[in-house]
Amino acid sequence: MSTLELLVLLPLLAALAVGLGTPARITALAASVIVLALALILAVNFNTSLEGDGSLQFTSSRPLLDIAGFPKLNLAFGLDGISLVLVLLSALVLLSAVLVAPKEDAIQGSPRLYYLSLLLIGGGALGAFTATDLFFLYAFHELALIPTFLMIGIFGHGENRVRTAWTITIFLGVGSLILLVGLILAVGSLGGTTFDIADLTSRAKSPDHDAGTQSWIFLLLLVGFGILVSLFPFHSWAAPAYAEAPTPVAMLHAGVLKKFGLYGLVRLALPLAPAGAEKWLNLVLLLLLGNILYIGLVTIAQKRLDRMLGYSSVMHMGYAFLGIAAGNVVGVSGAVLLMFAHGLSIALLFALAGWMRERFGDLDFEKFGGLAKSLPRLGLLFGFATFASIGLPGFANFAAEVEIFFGAFAGEDAGMNWIRWATIGALWGVVISAVYMLRAYRGVFMGPKPEKLETPADLAWSDRLPVLILLVALLAVGFAPDLLNQYIRPAVNGLFLVSAG
Amino acid sequence: MAWSVLLLPLLVAAAILLGLKRWSGVSALVSTGSALLTLIFCILLASGGEAAVETKSYPWISIGDRPSGEEIQAGNFNPHPGEALHIGIGFTIDGLSRGMMLIVTSIGFLVHLFSLGYMKDDKGKSRYFAGLSLFLFSMTGIVLADNFVMMFVFWELVGVSSYILIGHWYDKASAADAAKKAFLVNRIGDFGFMAGILLVWILTGSIYFDEIAKAVGGVGNAQLLNIAVLCVFCGAVGKSAQVPLHVWLPDAMEGPTPVSALIHAATMVAAGVFMLARVSFLIDAAEFAAHTIVWVGAITALLAALMALQQNDIKRVLAYSTLSQLGYMVMAQGVGHGGSDAGMFHLYTHAFFKALLFLGSGAVIYACHHEQDIWKMGGLKKKLPITFWTFALGTAALIAVPFTSGFWSKEAILEAALHEKLHGPYAIAILVAFLTPFYMTRLVLVAFFGKPRTKDADHAHEVGPVMWVPLALLAFLAVFSAYGFVSGPLLARGHADIGHLFGHFGLTAILSLVGLVVGVGAAIYFYKGRDQDPISIPLFRDKFKIDELYLGLVHLFQDAVAKGMDFADRYLVDPLVARFPAMTALAAGSVFRVFNVGNVQTYAFFFGVAAVGVILYLVL
């Protein structure tokens, strides 16, 4: 078994072990620590000098099914720079989420189910990001989604949690279905003989790949993946789901699993239907402005911290779409970097908001004020998370946004064009996100404290550890984005290189 | 050395944050010590004259191939747009940045020193000094930046340090609001700044100042270049608080007074002016933008001076006067090349005398137990003699008494404007020269002369040496900073001689002198021996109601537009996109009944079946 296979299967095996009766939290913790270690080992041993298609490494393939007339089914994994960055993201957030998860005796319901689900979400995400076989890429994502629905329905907050679980199930189920149709169309139009993504990608570069079909493929994938990433107007599942999900699930879904949609657009939609991407560019620009400007305003109007954070995470997806819409190395690299940055920063915010919800009950802005005085550690860490989220230089989010903006502005045109105008619109979003985040910080942490508000003890070390893991990673990549760019660029380059073969 | 100047304050800020904060006295001393050290480094740097300094650049973002030497030679800085992006953290060490660094670190050090006294008993002393160090780091980055993106990075970071320091007493609602307001208003400016950077980039292919300077002559699209420069100028409008984004600066006075002196008078707010001077080659190439800059500066100078006439809070009078003087400096940046140097010259002299005035007001406020209303002071001349005399010298420089530093630098700006035949802005600037002496004389008369009007004023004591020594040093600089032995290293820009702009008594000097005499005379006539303001002009006192207008707009957006969007999202987008299709797609009723059972097992079972179903469907 290769290191990469071990990395993917370990959380699933751990989930199995938890199901069979090993101590849940310890097993989950051990598994996620080892996963992070393995991810780091892979990163260190990753060869960054390989370009394009050749940059796929640590590959393994096990034939599973070979039915005549159907594409062969292989349990195949491999890692290029894009996958590696998302694996690092998954490993970091998984560990942090497991640390944030309540101790067994504090869980109402079955602790085993709780930790088992977390591990399945983590393992599913890791599998989806590293599978080089289209079937398993899809299947691993589904594997991660199902426990997500379960967790919201069973361990979620609030009276509406079942309804919310139902909503997100329908939404993402429909999204997955549309996606499936698009993928089947793609595989069919590319010969229908393989699920191997690299193979499909190189076939798609052939001039025979019909532009009309590409247009359909891209549209289906855009809507399918778009629903999974809460692309406007398919976003309304996100905010309530995150507000009502258990904290670790909100962290894992918003931080990691949601990135699957973006990953799919980069990994599949762009390379498998490049002509389609060009055709629908203006639609994508319109929708992403919907995410940034319209959802931005909706975010301002929120009255509860958790809902506001949920909407903010929807809004920030617009920037990733902008990078993808740029359709060049710089822009797409920025989008991948933003997946990493946003994944960490939103997990960070949900971790802190979850800590607060446990102690204050609900998170209505109205009842808060002046918390920084009585809870200085929370105030400081939330401040860091706030500034990370609004893209302050020094945090990875800023570096990613810079790459996206420069990518979107690049091009041969001498004057303004549609995507440059859209970028200007997206820049205004930077003001909007500062408005809602600083208003929230002002309302919750600054000013006088309402007399009625009783404050609990500040964050203990065990509360700070998961938050610090995320924060340190955000700062490290913010100061040195090339830490990840060195992995991302060769892989992204491969999406655009017309292969010699 | 440039790297140590940049990183030392950051290390100090990080050290305080990570643990030193427990010992606030140590934090304060370490921070002050590091400020002294950076000052020494900067003096060493400045003594190098114009000699080029080789510094290593740190590659912050490097994607793709760098342009080859030949491509760069040919002026093609971005041969593969979209394929490659290279952004470094590197330094421009020239006359402009050397001079600015001297200002930043010298005033920075004096303010640290003063703060040791002023913030002695403050509970958040560690946080305060960490904020000062963070500020010093960020400001250094702006000054030394060799490219637009690096400047933007530190531009944002000074914004944060300013946010932290304005909001130092964050449990006070007014301070918390002021901090937020400052950051958000600046973000509006930064929105334009970033757009401008991107536009300049597509026009010239570069973000590096030296490369842009080479490429700007070849830009064909003059219209877009003008727009690009105006966008960049937006950044300066925010940071240097020009109309219409001036509203944050007066509120920023909620911060501790030494912060007002350093950040909101001498250095950070001048960063916009500095940035414009750094890209003066761009402004020279964009005529329309240059004219706009002149007018925005002139209008700011006038409106702020009018608002200053009717303020009663000692710090707010000074804040509006800062706005007004920044207007002069910004105006100068659009005048033309000589104007840019004149504007920087005024930035230097203003930095000293305005820092002095703010620290002086800090001493007054400290002595009067945090009373800031000048009508509740009075007679402080006798109680605080050192403070009074240094304050008087700062005032003299601000109102341009002949032979003080402020006289020469203001003269230089006005002469440059006249030379370029910008008669409208020139006339406005002259009018401001009548108003400035009036409101400053009013301030000095009411606060320092007459009889003490309250107990606090009556019981005031002179401040200790840790506070008056910086005042005395600054007073010296305020008077003499225009003269060669001080200004030599500051003005060593090499490419322009500003000597011809001042030093001869022409029309400008005569008009300024008339303005000085009339302004001071009128103020003495109206305010000598008064216990309350004999003049009432509500429009000026209410700052032309601009804040109210903006507040209305903000409410409109937050309450109406944002809530409308929220409403639409709940009752339009969600049902149309989601629920309606979902409901029809699934014969919902029966499925819902299953869920309403609320039985976990049923629920889990349902998912399990669905999952297996999906997988079977896929495999088969």
Contacts between the chains, C-beta under 8 A, distances in Angstrom:
chain1	res1	chain2	res2	distance
A	65	B	619	7.3
A	73	B	619	7.9
A	109	B	600	7.0
A	113	B	604	7.7
A	135	B	618	6.9
A	138	B	618	7.6
A	139	B	615	6.7
A	139	B	618	6.7
A	142	B	611	7.0
A	142	B	614	6.0
A	142	B	615	7.7
A	143	B	611	7.8
A	146	B	607	5.4
A	146	B	610	7.5
A	146	B	611	4.9
A	149	B	607	6.3
A	150	B	603	7.4
A	150	B	604	6.2
A	150	B	607	5.6
A	153	B	595	7.9
A	153	B	603	5.8
A	154	B	600	5.6
A	154	B	603	6.8
A	154	B	604	7.5
A	162	B	595	5.2
A	162	B	596	7.8
A	162	B	598	7.0
A	162	B	603	7.7
A	163	B	595	7.8
A	166	B	592	7.6
A	166	B	595	6.0
A	167	B	578	7.2
A	167	B	582	7.9
A	170	B	578	7.7
A	170	B	582	4.5
A	170	B	585	7.9
A	170	B	586	6.9
A	171	B	578	6.3
A	171	B	582	7.4
A	174	B	581	7.6
A	174	B	582	6.9
A	174	B	585	7.1
A	233	B	573	5.1
A	233	B	576	8.0
A	233	B	577	4.8
A	234	B	577	6.1
A	234	B	578	7.6
A	236	B	569	6.7
A	236	B	573	6.2
A	236	B	574	3.8
A	236	B	577	6.7
A	236	B	578	5.3
A	237	B	578	6.9
A	294	B	565	6.0
A	294	B	569	7.9
A	295	B	569	7.9
A	297	B	557	7.7
A	297	B	561	6.1
A	297	B	562	4.5
A	297	B	565	4.3
A	297	B	566	7.8
A	298	B	562	6.9
A	298	B	565	4.8
A	298	B	566	4.9
A	298	B	569	5.0
A	300	B	557	7.6
A	300	B	558	5.9
A	300	B	562	4.2
A	301	B	558	7.3
A	301	B	562	4.0
A	301	B	563	4.8
A	301	B	565	6.6
A	301	B	566	3.7
A	302	B	566	7.3
A	326	B	82	7.0
A	328	B	81	7.7
A	328	B	82	3.1
A	328	B	83	6.6
A	329	B	63	6.5
A	329	B	64	6.2
A	329	B	82	6.3
A	329	B	83	5.1
A	329	B	84	7.5
A	330	B	63	5.7
A	330	B	64	7.5
A	330	B	82	5.6
A	330	B	83	7.1
A	330	B	84	7.2
A	330	B	85	4.6
A	331	B	82	6.9
A	333	B	63	5.8
A	370	B	170	7.9
A	370	B	171	5.3
A	372	B	170	6.1
A	372	B	171	7.9
A	373	B	170	7.9
A	373	B	171	5.5
A	387	B	160	6.5
A	392	B	156	5.9
A	392	B	157	7.5
A	392	B	160	6.3
A	393	B	152	7.6
A	393	B	153	3.9
A	393	B	154	7.5
A	393	B	156	5.1
A	393	B	157	6.0
A	394	B	153	7.9
A	394	B	157	7.1
A	398	B	153	7.6
A	398	B	156	7.8
A	399	B	60	7.6
A	399	B	61	6.3
A	402	B	61	6.9
A	402	B	87	7.1
A	402	B	149	6.5
A	403	B	61	6.6
A	403	B	63	7.2
A	403	B	85	6.4
A	405	B	194	7.0
A	405	B	198	6.1
A	406	B	85	5.3
A	406	B	198	7.0
A	406	B	201	7.1
A	407	B	82	6.2
A	407	B	85	7.5
A	409	B	198	4.5
A	409	B	201	6.6
A	409	B	202	5.9
A	410	B	78	8.0
A	410	B	81	3.9
A	410	B	82	3.6
A	410	B	202	7.8
A	411	B	81	5.8
A	411	B	82	6.2
A	411	B	202	8.0
A	412	B	81	6.7
A	413	B	202	7.9
A	414	B	202	7.5
A	414	B	220	7.6
A	414	B	221	6.2
A	415	B	221	6.4
A	415	B	224	6.1
A	416	B	224	7.6
A	420	B	198	7.8
A	420	B	202	7.7
A	423	B	198	7.1
A	424	B	195	5.5
A	427	B	191	5.3
A	427	B	194	5.6
A	427	B	195	5.6
A	428	B	191	5.9
A	430	B	187	6.7
A	430	B	190	7.5
A	430	B	191	6.3
A	430	B	194	7.5
A	431	B	184	7.3
A	431	B	187	4.9
A	431	B	188	5.7
A	431	B	191	5.3
A	434	B	183	6.7
A	434	B	184	5.8
A	434	B	187	4.7
A	435	B	184	6.0
A	438	B	180	4.9
A	438	B	183	6.0
A	438	B	184	6.4
A	439	B	180	7.1
A	441	B	180	7.9
A	442	B	176	5.4
A	442	B	177	7.0
A	442	B	179	7.9
A	442	B	180	4.8
A	445	B	170	7.6
A	446	B	167	6.4
A	446	B	170	4.3
A	446	B	171	7.1
A	446	B	176	3.6
A	446	B	179	7.6
A	446	B	180	8.0
A	447	B	170	7.3
A	447	B	171	6.6
A	447	B	172	7.6
A	447	B	173	4.6
A	447	B	176	4.7
A	447	B	177	8.0
A	448	B	171	5.8
A	448	B	172	7.7
A	448	B	173	6.2
A	449	B	171	7.4
A	480	B	60	7.5
A	481	B	60	6.8
A	481	B	61	5.3
A	482	B	59	6.7
A	482	B	60	7.5
A	482	B	61	6.6
A	482	B	62	5.7
A	485	B	61	6.6
A	485	B	62	7.0
A	485	B	63	5.6
A	489	B	63	5.2
A	489	B	64	6.6
A	493	B	64	8.0
